[in-house]
Amino acid sequence: MANKAVLNYLATTNRPYSSTDITLNLHKEFGKTAIQKALDQLAEEGKVREKTYGKQKVYAIILEDNLNNEDESKEKEALDAEILRLSSAFKNVERETKQSEAELQGIVAQPTNEQAKPKIVEIETRISDLRSKIKSVSEDWNDESEKRMKVVKEERAKYVKEYRKRKRMCMDILNAIMEGYQGSKKTLMEEIGIETDEDVAMPPVLQ
């Protein structure tokens, strides 16, 4: 049952998907394990093509009547290049998400006060937005990929700018606390668990 459903879905869409994408797009009619087993069997039978990019595998249907067609070969090469580009965009957004989560943990570790609460909400919203973008990049394997990549780059630039703004705000709050603090700034930062970009080896583009 799962083999037939997966093969029909790939034939209908004629686009590459990961096993997770197929499970979700089939509205979880079959479990992820059953979907993966069906894909493995279909690949062994030569009905679908399996490609590995990093830790992720994607699958696409093999059109039997075009196996030796030169045009299809070129189309496959273009599709592989598209998948590589989307995988790169996916990794960039995923890396930004991890950095935002690390920033959230740093803010949560600070003493609770009314000024910190709005910032936590803002960062959680940013994380949610980035996770949505990861899902969008993962699912959107279509001819609009280059346009989407351009949007991802623009969004990334916007979030880098916002990150720097938030960093300045955080330092302003820290300086305000220093007015009534007896020790050094370094001691204060160690006590409340704040780390600088240099401490965590932040990529140069975000410093």
N, C-alpha and C positions, 0 to 999 in steps of 0.2 A: 504493500500500500504506500509506504513512504517513498520507495524507489520511483513509483509511477508519478506520485504527486510532485516530487522534486524534479524529475525529468520534464514533466509537462510545464512546470513553472519556468525552468531555465529555457525551454524551447519557446515559450510564449514571450518572455522578456528579452531573450537573446542578449543578455548582459552578464558580466561576471559578478558573483556574490560570494561572501564568506558564509560558513555554515550558520553563524549567528544571524546574519541578515536573512537567510532563507527561513530560519526558524521563526523570526519575527514577522516576515512578510507573508508567511503561511498562517499567521494569526495563532501560532503555537498549537496548531492542529496535531503536530507530532513533537515529541520531546527533542531536545538538542542532540542527545545520544543517538536516537533513531535517525535523525537527519544526517549526522556525521557518518553513521554506518551505511546509509543509502548512498551518500556521496562517494565513499571509499569503494563500494561495490560497483557503482556506475563508472568510476574512473578505471577500475580493473577491467571492466567490460569494454572500455574504449568509447563510452557514450558521452563522457564529460572530460574536460581538460582541467588538470589541477596545476596551479601556479603558487609558488611560495615566495612571499615578500617579507623578509625578516621573520617574525614569529607568526605571521598571519598567512593563511591559505585562502585562495579564492578559486572559484569553480565556474566554468562556462561550458555550454553545450557544444558538442562537436557535430557539425552539419555534414552528414555522410556524403551527400552529393556534391560537396565542395572541398573535399579533403585535399585534392591535388590542384585546386584552382589557385593561380598566381595572385589574383586579386584578393582572395581570402587571406593568403599569406601576408600580404601587405597590410590588410586590415588587422590581422592578429598582432603584427609588430606595432602598429599605431595604438592598438588597445593596450598592449603591454606597457608602452611608454606612458599612456594616460594613467594606468594603474600606478605606475611608479611616481608620477607627479602627485596624484591624490594621496598616496601613502606618505609622501614627504610632507604634504600639507597636514595630514592627520597627525603625524608625529610632532609637528610644530605646535599645533593647538593642544595636544596632549601634554607637551612640556610646559606650556603656559599654565595649564590647569594645575599641574603639580606645584608650580611656583606660587600660584595664588593660594593653594591649600597650605603651603608652608607659611605664607604670609599670614593667613588666617590663624594658624596655630600660634604664631608669635604674638598676635594681638590678643588672643584669648588668654595667653599666659600673663598678660599685664594685669595690674590691680583693677578690679571691676569699678567702673564709674560711669556716669551718665554720658560723658563725652565719647567713651569707647563703644557704647552700644550701637549708635548709628553707623559707625565704621564697620562693625562686624556684619550688620545687615547688608551694607553695601558690598562687602567682599563676598558674602554668601551669594548675593545676586550675581556678581561677576562669575563666580564658580559655576553657578547654574547655567548662565549664558554660554560659558565655554564648553560645558558638558553637552549642551544642546548642539553646539557647532561641531563637536566631535561626532555625535550621532549623525548629523546632517552630512558631514564629509564622508563618513563610513557608508552611508546608504545611497549617496548620490553618484552612481557610476553611469553617467550619461554624457551626451555631447556638450553639455553646458559646463563641463569640468573646468575649462580654462577660465571661464567667466567667474566661476565660484572660487577658483584659486586666487584671482585678483581681489575678490571681495575679502577672502580670508587674510590676505596680506594687508589690505587696508584696515581691517578690523584689528589685526595684530598690532599695527602701528598705533592705532587709537588706544589699545590697552597698555602698550608700553608707555605712552604718554600719560595715561591715567595712573599707571603704577608709580611713575616718577612724582606725580602730583601727590599721591597718597603718602609716598615716602617723605616728602617735604612736610606734609601735615603731621605725620608721626613724630618727626624730629622737632617740630614746633611745640608739640605737646610735651615732649621730653624736656625741652629747654624751659618750658613753663614750670615743670615740676622741679627743675634744678634750682629755681629761685628760692625755694624753701628747703632745699636738701643740703645737708652738711658735707656730704662726701663729694667725690669726683663723679663726672659723668660716666666714666668707665665702670666705676663701682655700682652706680645706680643701674646701668644697663645689665650688669651681671646679676644683680639682685632680682630684677623683674624679668629676666630671661630674654632680653632683646639682643639679637645678633645683627651685625652689619653685613652688607653685601660681601665684603672681603672675608668675613668669618665663615660664610657658607659658600664661598667660591661662586658668587652669582655671575652669570654670563655677562661679558662686557657690554652688550647691547642694552642691558637693563640697569647698569650702574650709572 
